[in-house]
Amino acid sequence: MKLAATLIVVASAGKVKDPVKRLDKLRGHADTLLDLADNNTTTSDNNIIRATKWVNKVFDQASEIDTTFPCETEEEADEALVFDQEDFCKLNGQVGTALRSFVRKYGCEGSFPKKNFPNTFAKRTRRMRNIFSRIADC
């Protein structure tokens, strides 16, 4: 009996991954990108407005995923991605990669708002990455 109780406690001790918290954390990194682009580059205000518009568009689209939908959970390699706050170009790529990973992990065919959601989301994240790359001359 004690063994069974111990196994249940150990099994439930795994880290609970909240999709809302993860998306908020990614949004924080994207805001860091916007701040770095605004303060550390010589880009125009129009380019900053354009980048802000794309960041908002991508995160609005990511928040449309129904994370409560019962999707089959696939074990994805749980690599610890350490965001590099100092290197703008590296952080730019990491934010896009993390957003696409978010969609793969928390979304499935029934939870997406539209049929072709993963493909259009991937295109938008690449577009966002390209805009930031041009701003910082990566």
C-alpha positions in Angstrom: 0.0 0.0 0.0 2.8 2.4 0.9 4.6 1.5 -2.4 1.5 2.4 -4.4 1.1 5.7 -2.6 4.7 6.5 -3.2 4.4 5.7 -6.9 1.4 8.0 -7.2 3.2 10.8 -5.5 6.3 10.4 -7.7 4.2 10.2 -10.9 2.3 13.4 -10.0 5.4 15.3 -9.0 6.3 16.0 -12.6 6.4 19.6 -13.7 3.0 20.8 -14.7 3.3 22.7 -17.9 0.8 25.5 -18.2 0.4 26.7 -21.8 -0.8 30.2 -20.8 2.4 30.7 -18.6 4.6 29.4 -21.4 3.0 31.8 -24.0 3.3 34.7 -21.5 7.0 33.9 -21.1 7.5 33.8 -24.9 5.7 37.1 -25.1 8.1 38.6 -22.7 11.0 37.5 -24.8 9.3 38.9 -27.9 8.9 42.2 -26.0 12.6 42.1 -25.2 13.3 41.8 -29.0 11.1 44.8 -29.6 12.8 46.8 -26.9 16.3 45.9 -28.2 15.2 46.7 -31.8 13.9 50.1 -30.7 16.8 51.1 -28.4 19.9 49.4 -29.9 19.4 49.8 -33.6 19.1 52.8 -36.0 15.9 51.6 -37.5 13.0 53.9 -38.3 9.9 54.2 -36.2 7.9 52.7 -39.1 9.9 49.5 -38.9 9.4 49.2 -35.2 5.6 49.7 -35.7 5.7 47.0 -38.4 7.6 44.6 -36.1 5.2 45.3 -33.3 2.2 44.6 -35.6 3.6 41.3 -36.6 4.5 40.2 -33.0 0.9 41.1 -32.0 -0.5 39.2 -34.9 1.6 36.0 -34.2 0.7 36.0 -30.5 -3.0 36.7 -31.1 -3.0 33.7 -33.4 -1.2 31.5 -30.9 -3.7 32.4 -28.2 -6.5 31.2 -30.4 -5.4 27.6 -29.9 -7.8 25.6 -27.6 -5.3 24.2 -25.1 -8.1 22.5 -23.2 -8.9 20.2 -26.1 -7.9 16.6 -25.3 -4.9 16.0 -27.7 -2.8 12.9 -27.8 0.4 13.8 -26.0 3.5 12.9 -27.9 6.8 12.9 -26.0 8.8 15.7 -27.5 12.4 16.0 -26.5 12.3 18.3 -23.5 15.4 20.3 -24.3 16.0 23.3 -22.1 16.1 26.3 -24.4 18.0 29.1 -22.7 17.1 32.4 -24.3 20.1 34.6 -25.0 19.1 38.1 -24.0 22.4 39.6 -25.1 22.5 38.4 -28.7 19.7 39.9 -30.7 20.0 37.7 -33.7 20.1 34.5 -31.7 17.1 35.6 -29.5 15.2 36.3 -32.7 15.6 32.8 -33.9 14.9 31.3 -30.5 11.6 33.1 -30.1 10.3 31.8 -33.5 11.5 28.3 -32.8 9.8 28.3 -29.4 6.5 29.6 -30.8 6.4 26.8 -33.4 7.2 24.3 -30.7 4.3 25.7 -28.6 1.9 25.1 -31.5 3.2 21.5 -31.9 3.1 20.8 -28.2 -0.3 22.3 -27.2 -2.2 22.1 -30.5 -3.8 19.2 -32.5 -6.2 18.9 -35.3 -9.3 19.6 -33.2 -7.8 22.4 -31.2 -6.7 24.7 -34.0 -9.1 27.5 -35.0 -8.6 26.9 -38.7 -7.8 23.9 -40.9 -4.4 25.0 -42.1 -3.3 26.7 -38.9 0.1 25.2 -38.3 1.4 26.1 -41.8 0.1 29.7 -41.7 1.5 30.1 -38.2 4.9 28.8 -39.2 4.9 31.3 -42.1 4.0 34.1 -39.9 6.7 33.3 -37.4 9.3 33.2 -40.2 8.0 36.5 -41.5 8.4 38.0 -38.0 11.9 36.6 -37.8 12.8 38.0 -41.2 11.5 41.5 -40.2 13.7 41.5 -37.0 16.7 40.2 -39.0 16.4 43.1 -41.4 16.1 45.5 -38.6 19.3 44.3 -36.9 21.2 43.3 -40.0 21.6 39.7 -38.9 
